Amino acid sequence: MTIDITVQQGLTPTGVLRASINTGNPILANLDPKTGKPYGVSIDLAQALAQRLGVGLELVVFDSAGKSVDAVTNDKADVGFFAVDPVRGAGIAFSAPYVLIEGAYLVSNDSPIRENSEVDKTGLRVVVGKGSAYDLFLTRQLQFAQIVRAPTSPAVVETYQQINADVAAGVRQQLEADASRLGGLRILPGRFMVIQQAMGLPIGRGQAASVFLREFVDEMKSSGFVARALKRYGIEGASVAD
């Protein structure tokens, strides 16, 4: 299909699609332990978009959401995969969400904390990944507990244990995997937030490129592409957004 020149200029100004990939979110991307190459839902979407545009794909890989956001905001990448957040919206034009992800709390087995509502108390320390959606959300929501920022989301539980914090916050799947691996930890019931995961591009890339990306994401959802990708990678606890 023929792509409008303004779309090409907005999404691939260098002639290739530079996709910012965050391996700090296991729902979206992981690194193959043998090859070191990224794989996952976001990589599949990036490949499909590059194919649609008729260009090559360059993956720009980061270990945290904050770094991935900065790459797109500063025009070091053309598209990325982010949790929708008003702070990020200052520099990124988002599509509609394509996946919904639960944010959860983790505590030690002997912690007196039993419910999510008990986390926001004076004197409690909550560890989150720096610049993650959980960091942005809890910075706005928590009024009494202290937020401690780990370098990346996968490092949250390690930081939590190192400093003997009270609560770790993040992607439910990551916390569950850490709890199973380390022992002596439990996930609080329910969720403290639902993350709307979307694609985005630098906000100055033009209306035509933004519309094209939104329509692409809508098609990937309605065609079953996203659902098949979640199933292919064995992702549980995440659902296709309406």
TORLOFI-183476 format. One record per residue: x, y, z of N, C-alpha, C, O in turn; residue in three letters. Coordinates in steps of 0.1 Angstrom, whole numbers, plus 5000, padded with zeros to 4 digits. Layout:
residues N
XYZXYZXYZXYZAla/...
//
This chain:
residues 242
500849885000500050005000500950125000502050125005Met/500450234994501150364994500950445007499750465011Thr/502050485013501950565025502150705022503050745015Ile/501250795028501350935025502750985030503250945040Asp/503251085022504651135025504751195039505751185045Ile/503651265043503651325057503751225068504251245079Thr/503151105065503150995075504650945075505150915086Val/505250915064506550875063507550965070508450925078Gln/507351095067508251195074508051195089508951215096Gln/506851175093506551185108506951065115507451075127Gly/506950945109507250825116508650765113509250695121Leu/509150805101510550745097511350855091511750845080Thr/511650965099512451075093513851035089514451105081Pro/514450925094515750885091515750775080516750725076Thr/514550735076514450625066514150485071513850395064Gly/514350475084514050345091513150375103513050495108Val/512450275108511550295120512450265132512850145134Leu/512750365140513450345153512450325164511750415168Arg/512350205169511450165180512150155193513050075195Ala/511650235203512150225216511550115224510350105226Ser/512350025229511949895236512349905250513549925253Ile/511449875259511649875274511649725278510549675280Asn/512849665281512849535286512549525301512649415307Thr/512349645307512049645322510649605325510249585336Gly/509749585314508449545316508249405309508149405297Asn/508249295317508249165311506949135303506949035296Pro/505849215305504649195298504949225283504349155274Ile/505749325280505949375267507249325260507249305248Leu/508349305267509549265261510549205271510549235283Ala/511349105266512349045274513549025265513549035253Asn/514648985272515848955264516148805264516048745274Leu/516348755252516648615251517948585258519048645255Asp/518048495268519248475276520348415268521548425272Pro/520048355256521148295248521648395238522948405236Lys/520848475232521248565221521348705226522048785220Thr/520648745237520648885242519748965234519649095236Gly/519048915224518148995216516749005222516248915229Lys/516049115221514749135227513649065219513749045207Pro/512649015226511548955220510248985228510449025240Tyr/509148975222507849005229506849075221507049105209Gly/505749115228504649185222505049315215504649335204Val/505849395222506149525216507049505204506949585194Ser/507949405204508749385192507949345180508149385169Ile/506949255183506049205172505349325166505149335154Asp/504849415175504149535170505049625162504649675151Leu/506249645166507249725159507549675146507649745136Ala/507649535145507949475132506749485122506949515111Gln/505549475128504349485119504249635114503849655103Ala/504549735123504449875118505549905108505249965098Leu/506749855110507749875100507449815086507649875076Ala/506849695087506349625075505249705068505249725056Gln/504349765076503249845070503849965063503350005053Arg/504850025069505450145064506450115052506850205045Leu/506849995051507749955040509149995043509850035033Gly/509549995055510950035059511549935068510949845073Val/512849955070513549865080513249905094512750015097Gly/513649815103513349835117514649845125515449755124Leu/514749945133515949955143515349955157514650045161Glu/515749855165515349855179516349925187517549895187Leu/515750015195516550095205516150045219515150075224Val/517049965225516649885237517149955249518249995251Val/516249955259516550015272516049925283515249835281Phe/516549945295516249855307515249915316514849865326Asp/514750035313513750105321512750185313513150225302Ser/511550205318510550285311511050435310510850495299Ala/511650485320512150625320513050655308512950755302Gly/514050565306514950575295514250565282514650635272Lys/513350475281512550455268511750585265511650625253Ser/511150635275510350765273511250875269510850945260Val/512350885275513350995272513750985257513851085250Asp/513950865252514450845238513350895228513750965219Ala/512150875231511050915222510851065224510751145214Val/510751115236510551255239511651345232511351455228Thr/512851295232514051365227514351335212515451355208Asn/513451265205513551235191514751145188515351145177Asp/515151055198516150955196515550825191516250735187Lys/514150825191513450705186512150765180511650875184Ala/511550685171510350735164509050685171508050755171Asp/509050565177507850515184508350445196509450405197Val/507450425206507750355218506450295223505350315218Gly/506650215234505550145240505450175255506350145263Phe/504450255259504450315272503050305279502050285273Phe/503150315292501850335300501450475298502250575299Ala/500150495295499650635293499650705306499150655316Val/500250825306500350905318500451055314501051085304Asp/499751145321499751285317501051345317501351445310Pro/501951305326503351365326504051335313504651415307Val/503951205309504551165296503851235284504551255274Arg/502551265286501851325275502351465271501951515260Gly/503151525279503751655275504651645263504851735256Ala/505251525261506251505250505951395241506551375231Gly/504851315244504551205236503051205232502151235240Ile/502751175219501351165214501051015215501650935208Ala/500050975223499750835225498650785215497750865211Phe/498650655212497550595206496550555217496750585228Ser/495450495213494650425223495350315229496250255222Ala/495050275241495750165247495450035240494350015235Pro/496449945240496249815234496249695244495749585241Tyr/496849725256496949625266496749685280497149805282Val/496049615288495849665302496649575311496549445310Leu/497349635320498249565329497949605344497749725347Ile/498049505353497749535367499049575374500049515372Glu/498849675383499949715392499649655406498549675411Gly/500649595412500449535425501449565435502549625432Ala/501149535448502149555459502649425464501949325464Tyr/503949425468504549305474505049335488505549445490Leu/504849245497505449265511506049135515505849035509Val/506649135527507249015532506148935539505048995542Ser/506348805541505248725547504848765561503748755565Asn/505848825568505548865582505149005583505049065594Asp/504949075572504449215572503049225578502249135575Ser/502749325586501349345591500449395580499249395583Pro/500949445569500149495558499349385551500049295547Ile/498049395551497249295545496449345533496049265524Arg/496249475532495349535521496049655515496949715521Glu/495749675502496349795495496049925502496950015502Asn/494949935509494550055515495450085527495450205533Ser/496249995532497150005544498550055540499350075549Glu/498850075527500150105523500550255525501650285529Val/499550345523499850485524499850535539498850605543Asp/500850495546500950535560502250605563503350565557Lys/502250695572503550765576504550665581504250585589Thr/505750675576506850595581507050475572508150405573Gly/506150445563506350325554507150375542506950485537Leu/507950285537508750305524508250215513508250095515Arg/507950275502507450195490508450205479508850325475Val/508950095474509950095463509350075450508449985448Val/509650165440509150155427510350175417511450225421Val/510150135404511150155394511150305390510050365387Gly/512250365390512450505386511850535373512150475363Lys/510950635372510350675359509250585354508750615343Gly/508950475361507950385356506550445358506350545365Ser/505550375352504150425354503750415368502950505373Ala/504250325376503950315390504550425398503950485407Tyr/505750465394506350585401505550705398505250775408Asp/505150735386504350855383503050855390502650955395Leu/502350735390501050725396501150745411500350815417Phe/502050675417502150675432502650805437502350855448Leu/503450875429503951005433502751105434502751195443Thr/501751085426500551165427499651115438498951195444Arg/499550985440498550925449498950915464498150935473Gln/500150875466500550855480500850985487501551075483Leu/500151005499500251135506501151115519501751215523Gln/501350995524502050985536503250885535504350915541Phe/503150785528504250685526505450755518505150845510Ala/506650705520507750765513508050675501508150555502Gln/508350735489508650655477510150645476510850755477Ile/510650525474512050505472512250445457511550355454Val/513050505449513150465435514350375432515450415434Arg/514050255427515050165423515450205409514750275402Ala/516650165404517150205391516250165380516050245370Pro/515650045380514749995370513649915377513749885389Thr/512549885370511549805375511949655379511549615390Ser/512749595371513249455375514049455388514249355394Pro/514649575391515449585403514649625416515249645426Ala/513349635415512549685426512649595438512949635449Val/512449465436512449375448513849355454513949345466Val/514849355445516249355451516449475459517049465470Glu/516049595455516249715462515449715475515949755486Thr/514249665474513349655486513949565497513949605508Tyr/514649455493515249375503516549435508516849425520Gln/517349495499518549555503518449665514519149675524Gln/517349745513517149855522516149825533515749905541Ile/515549695532514549655542513349745542512949795552Asn/512849775530511649865528510449785532510449665536Ala/509349855532508049795537507249735525506549635527Asp/507349795513506449755502507249775489508049865488Val/507049685480507549695466506349705457505349635459Ala/506449795447505249815438505749795423506849835420Ala/504849735415505249715401504349625393503149605398Gly/504749575382504049485374503749355382504649295387Val/502549315382502149195390503049075386503549005395Arg/503149055373503948935369505348935373505948835377Gln/506049055373507349065378507449035393508348965397Gln/506549095400506549065415506248925418506948865427Leu/505348865411505048725414506248635411506548535418Glu/506948665400508148585396509248595407509848505411Ala/509448725412510448745422510048675435510848615442Asp/508748685439508248615451508548465450508948405460Ala/508248405439508348265437509848225438510248125443Ser/510748305432512148285431512848295445513748225448Arg/512448405452513148435464512548375477513248345486Leu/511248355477510548305489510448405500511148515500Gly/509448385509509248475520508548605517508548695525Gly/507948605505507248725500505848695496505548575492Leu/504948795496503548775491503048895484503549005487Arg/502148875475501448985468500149025475499448935479Ile/499949145478498649195484497549165474497749175462Leu/496349125479495249095470494749225462494949335467Pro/494249195451493749305442494849375435495949325433Gly/494549505431495549585424495349725429494249765433Arg/496449805428496349945431496150035419495850155421Phe/496349985407496150055395496049965383496549855384Met/495450015373495449945360496150035350495850145348Val/497149975344497950055334497450035320497249925315Ile/497250145314496850145299498150155291498750265290Gln/498450045285499750045277499450085262498550015256Gln/500150185257499850235244501150245236502250235242Ala/501050275223502150325215502150475215501150535217Met/503350525212503450675212504550715203505450645200Gly/504450845198505550905190505751045195504951095202Leu/506951105192507251245196506051335192505551325181Pro/505751425201504551495200504551595188503551635183Ile/505751625183505851725172505951665158506251725149Gly/505651535157505751465144504551485135504551435123Arg/503551555139502451595130501251505132501251395136Gly/500051565128498751505130498651375121498051275126Gln/499151375109498951265100499651135106499151025105Ala/500851155111501551045117500850995129500750865132Ala/500351085138499651045150498350965146498050865152Ser/497651005136496350935132496750805127496050705130Val/497750795118498250665113498550565124498150455123Phe/499250615134499650525145498450475153498350365157Leu/497550565155496250535162495550425155495050325161Arg/495350445142494650355133495350215133494650115133Glu/496650215132497450095132497150015145496949895144Phe/497250085156497050015169495549955170495349845174Val/494650035166493249995166493049865157492349765161Asp/493749865146493649745137494349625143493849515142Glu/495449645150496149535157495349475168495449355170Met/494549555174493649495184492449425178492149305181Lys/491749485169490549435163490849305155489949225153Ser/492049295149492349185140492749055149492948945143Ser/492949075162493448965170494948955171495448865178Gly/495649045165497149045165497649055179498548975183Phe/497149145187497649165201497349045209498148995217Val/496148995208495748875216496548755213496948685222Ala/496848735200497748625196499148635201499748545205Arg/499648765201500948785207501048755222502048695226Ala/500048805229500048775244500048625246500648575255Leu/499248545238499148405239500448335235500948245242Lys/501048385225502348325220503448335230504248245231Arg/503448445238504548455247504148415262504848435271Tyr/502948355263502548305275502248415286502448385298Gly/501748525281501548635291500248625298499148605291Ile/500248615311499048605319498848735327499848805331Glu/497648765331497448885339497349015331497149125337Gly/497449005318497249125309496149095299495948975295Ala/495449195296494349175287494349275275494949385277Ser/493749245264493649345253492649455257491549425261Val/493149575255492249685258491049695248491249665237Ala/489949745253488849765244489149875234488249915225Asp/
//
